[in-house]
Amino acid sequence: MLTEAQDTEEIIERVAALDIGKTEAVCCTRVPREGSPGRRMQEVGTWPTVTRSLLELSDHLRCLRVTRVVMEATSDYWRPAFYVLEAAGFDVWLVNARDVKHLPGRPKTDKLDAIWLAKIAERQMIRPSFVPPREIRTLRDLTRYRTDLVTARTSEKQRVEKLLEDAQIKVSSVASDIFGPSGRDMLAALIAGERDPKVLAQYARRRLRAKLAALEEAFTGHFTDHHAFLLSKMLGRIDAIDADIAALDARIGAEVAPYAEAITRLSGIPGINPVAARVIIAEIGLDMSRFPTAAHLASWAKFAPGVKESAGKKKGKGSTGHGNSYLARVLGNCASAAGRTDTFLGERYRRIARRRGKKKALVAVGRSLLVVIWHLLSDPDTKFRDLGADFYDTRIDPERRKHNHLRQLEALGYRVTLEPAA
């Protein structure tokens, strides 16, 4: 039976497409031909990507009454053109290069790429990528740099541990954190020239003093001036990174002041702390109208399995693919933290981890977090309510739970026969 299709054949009358490189951009503009309905006029030109030339390009497109400008996300080279045209009031679309591949069997040049992009843009055969507003982009730059600094600090701490292993200093096997107050005092003494294990062990504080004998054994090694020089440089880098992270935290705190209410609401979700809430807002923004449903947000973040079907059979491994790495990292950390709580999300993590492994549990709980986040940001009146760790035991129909268990047994090859109730 024929049914009406939901798509519409709408042609964008005045469109421009940019194929952007580091030093220049090829612009293809397509507009209607006056007095000839259905006919198109086309112009292709090359513009340098310096600010003055981009402003001239903006004026030129305004003279042609262009309404939409489309460009590929080429490295970071798209940013200057996008920002200039966005500030000029154009409807700027950033598209994934994978979605606009040039047709096979035809020559590929910058000019032909721009023309092809303009043709598919005017027929609306592509969709724009998510680019947050300027204030969210500013916050995103800060939070991403903070994440990178934390990663760099972790790498430097790992180098310190490797250096100590090289010197046969096994203090990390005794102290859980060698960068705490006790550990830093011990490392500072090593750099200053102290080599006596008994003296070094006396720098232990509080509960670590119960391990003085083990510490003396751990400090018995071959720590030389060479190791001391490298250790001083590594600790200096760690301290410098700590100072930079503290400065970034202060700047981020000032930037997120207008979003204090949203951060408080997100921090009420199990596993999400204020630092994670800041990163989440920086990556997805506050305007959820960009994502019509929570499923759209989960799909954009690649926290939903891909759909690939052929001949009635599902293909592939059901992997989610690669999405926003910064968002995936913080959601994974939040899901892991939620898994240690006595909440619905914690029980969901533990149930899936037992059956399918921790990695799949992280993705599943991460998706649940995105659904909750979408609802909280979409409607300010929505309140988060935990379903409870006993949800699966008390609120799911026992018959449904029994049949699910039977299907799992049958999938494993068991033959199950139900005896009639007495």
N, C-alpha and C positions, 0 to 999 in steps of 0.2 A: 504494500500500500504506500502510495506517495504521500509524504508529509512535507510541510514547508520547512526549508532550511533556515537556520538562525543567522547565517552570515549574510552580509550585504556587500555588493560590488560597488564600493565607493572609491572614486579616484581623487587623490589629493591633487588639486589643480596646479599649485605652485610649490614645488619641492626642490630642495638642493641636497646633494650628497657629497661628502668629503672622504677622500682616501688620504689618510694622514700619515706622514712620515716625520722624521725628526726635524728636518730643515724646511720642508715644503709640503703643501697639501694640494691635491688636485680636486677641484670643485666642479661638479656637473650640475647644472641648473636646468630644469624642465618646467616650462610654462605653456599655457594654451596659446594657439595661434589665433590672432585676432581675425574674425570674419570667416574662420574655417572650423566649424565645430568638429571635434574629434581629432583634429590635427594638433601636433605638439611642436614647440620650438625648443631647441636644446643648445646649451652653451657649455663649453668645457674650458677651464682655465687653471693655471697653476699660480699659487700664492705662497709666499714665504710664511713661515709660522711665527715670525716675530710679532710683537703686539701691534705695532703700527700697521703692518699689512693685514692683520686679522681685523682691525678696526675698519680698514678700507673695504675688506671683504664684507663685513657686516653692513656697511653703508650701501654697497653694491647690491646685496641681496634684498635690502629694504627697498631700494629703487625698483627692483623687479617684483616687489610685493610677495616675496616668498613667505610662506607660513610655517613650513616645517623643514628643519635641517637634520639630516641623518648622517651619522659617522660611525665607523667601526671602533671598537675598543682596542686600539693598537698600543700595547705597553702603557706608558704614562703620557705618550705624545698627544693623546686626545684632550688632555686637561686644559691647555691654554685656549684652544679653539672652543671647547665646550663652555668654559667660563665666560669668554668674551661674548659669544653668541647668546648665552643664557642671560647675561646682563643687558643685552640689547633687546630682550623681549621676545626672542624667537622660541618656538616650540622645538627644543633640541632633543633628539633621540640618540641615545648611545646603544648600539646593538652588538650582539655577540658575533665575532667574525666567523664562528662555526656555522651560524645560521644563514650567512650570506655568501657561501662559497661560490666561486665563479663556476660557470658551467664547464664540464669537462669537454675536451676536444676543441677548445677555442683558445686563441692567444690570451695571455694574461699580462697586462700592463697596468700601471697606475690609472691611466686614462680609462681603459676598458673596465677596471674595477669600479671607478667612480660612476660610470654610465650604468653599469649593471646594478649598483646599489641604488641609484636614483630611480631606475625602472621598477624595481621591486618595492621601493619605498612608496612610490606614488600609487601603487596597487595595494598597499597595506598588507604585503605578504610577509612582513617581519614584525617583531614585537620589541619594545624598548626594554633595556636593562634598567634595574633599579638604581637610580642615582639620588641619594638623599639631598635635602636642601642644604644651603650653605652652612647654617649654624650646626647642623648635625655632622657635616663633613669636617668642620673644624674640630669638633669633639672627637670624631673618628680618628683624625690624624694624631691627636694626643694619646688616645687610648691604645692605638696600634703601636705607637712608638714606645709607650710604657711596656706593652707586651714584649716587644723586641728587646728592650733593656733587661727585662726579667729573664728572658731566654739567654742573653749574653752573660748575665750574672751567674746563672746556673752553669753555663759552660766554663766560666772562670773558676767556679768552685770545684767543678769536676777536675780541672787541671791541677788544682791544689792537692786534691786527693791522690791523683796520679803521681805528683811530685813526692808526696810523703811516702807512697808505696816504693818509689824508686830509692828513697833514703832508708827504707826498711823501718819507717815509723808507722806503727799500726794503730794510732790513736783513734781512727775512725771506726775500728772494730770494737772499741770500748765505749766511747762517747757517741751518743746518737746524733749530736750536732756539734761538729768541731768549729762551727762559726758562731756559737753562742758565747756568752761572757767568759766562761772557763776556757773554751777552746781558743778564743782570740788571745787571751793572756798567755796561754802556753805557746802559741805560734809566735807571739811577739817576743817571748823569752828565747825561743829558738833563733830568731833573727838577730837578737842582741848578742848571741854567742853562748848562751847557756846550753850545756850538753848533758848535765847530770840528770839521769832519769828520776831520782828521788826529789830533786829540787823542782823539776818540771811537774811532777805529779802533785806537788803541794799547791799548785795554782787551781786545783779543782775546787768547786764550790757546791754547796748544798748536797743533793743526793749523789752527785758524782764522787764525793769524798768516800763513799762506801766502796769505791773501786780503786783505791790507791795502789794496791798490789798489782792489779791488772794494768793500771796506767804506767807503773814503773817498767813492767815488761814491754808494754807497747812503745815506750820511748827509748828502748834499748836498740839502737840501730847505728847507721853510718851517715848522719846528717852533717854535710860539709858546708863550707862557705859558698860553694857554687849553688847548693840548694837554698841557702839563706838569701842569696841575691835574687834568685827567681821567685822565691816565696814572697819577698817584700814587694816585688813588682806586681805579682798577682793579687795580693791583698790590697795594694794601692788601687788597682783597677776595680776591685769589688767595692771598696769604700767610695770611689768616684761614682760608680754606677748607683750605689745606694743614695748618694746625694742627689743625683739626677732624678731618680725615681721619686724622692721626696718632693723635689721642685715640681715635677710633673703632677704629683698628687694634689699639690696646692693649686696648680693651674686648672686641673680637671675639676676640682671642687668648685672653683669660681665659675667654670663654664656650665656645670650641671645644676647650678643654683635654680634656674627656672624650671628644672625638671624634678625638683625635690619630691613632689607628691608622687610622681610616677615611679621614682626610684624606691620610695617607701613601700608602694604597693607591690612592686616586683620583689622587694626584699622579704616580703611575707611568704613567698613561695619556698617550700622546703628545698634546701640546697643552694639557694641564691642569696648571696650577701650583697651589700651595697656596691662593692668594687665590681662584682660580676654584673650587677644591674646597670652600672654605668656603661660597661662594654656592650651589653645587649642593646641598650638604647642607641649607642653610637653606631651600631651595625645595622639595625632595622628601623631606627627612627621612632617617632611617636604617631605618625599618621598611618593608620592601618587601612585607610581607603585604597592604598596602593595594592593591598592584598585582599581581594574580595572575601575570602574565607580563611580560616585557620589552616586548611589544607593547602591553600596557595602559598602561605608563608612557609609551611613545612617543605613543600616541594621546591620553593626557591632556595631554601637553605640546604637542600639535598639531605633531608632527614625523612625521606619517603622513598620506598623502593621504586626503581624505574619500571616502566611498563613497556614490554616488547613482546609482541605476539605475532605469530605467523602460522597459517594453516590451522588455526584454532588451538595452537599450543603456545604456551608461554615460553619464551626463549630467554637466554642469559641466566645469570646467577642471582638476579634480584638485588644487585648492589645499588646503593643510593647515588653513587657518583661523587664527584668532587665539587664542593660548594665553597662558601665563604670560610676560609680556614680559621680566621680569627673568631668568628661566631661558633664554628664547630668546636674549637678548643675550649671556649668558656662554657658551652653547653655540656661538653663531656665532663669538665670538672664539676659542674653543678649536678649533673646526673650521678656522678660518683659520690658526691657529698650527700645527695638525697638518698642514695642507697644505704647509707649508714643511719638513717633516721627511722623512727617508728611511725611512719606515715603511709598513706596509700602509695605514693611514689616510691618510697623505700621498699615496700612489699612487692610492688610491681617489678622493681629492679631485681630483687632477690629471686622471685619466681622465674623470670626469664633467664637470669644468669645460671640458675640450676639446670635448666633444660637446654638452653641454646648457647650459653657462654656469656662472658662479661661484655664482649664487644657489641654483640647484638642487644644486650640489655642497655648499654649506654646509648645506642641509637634510639631504641624504643622509648626510654625515659626522656631523652633529649627532645624527641618529637612531642611527648606529652607536655613537657615544659613549654615548648613553642605554642601549643594549643592554649594553654593557660595564659601565657603572655599575651597572645593575640586578643583573647577575650577581655583581659584586664585593661589593655590599651585601647581597645575599640569602644568600650563603654565605661566611662569613669564611675558609674554607679554599681558596676559589677564588683562583688566581694568574693575573695577567695575563700573557699571552704574545703577543708581536707576531708576526703571520704573515709579516712581511717584505715589503719593497717589490717583490720578485720573485714574489709569490704568483700574480699573474695570468699570468705567463709560464711558471712552472715547475710549478704545481700544478693548473692547469685542463687538462682533457683537450683535446688539440689538435683532435680532431674536433668537439668541442662548440664550441670557439672558432671553427673554420672555419664551422660552420653558423650561428652567431650573426652572423658577418660577412656571410654570404650573405643572411640575412634582412634585415639592415640595407640591403644594396645593393638588394634587391628592393623594399623599402619606399620607396626613393628613385626607383623606376621603371626600374632597370636589369634587363636580361635576362641571367641568368647561366647558363652551360652548363659543367658540369664534364667535363673530359676524363679518360678512364680512365688509371690509372697505367700507365707503361710496364713 
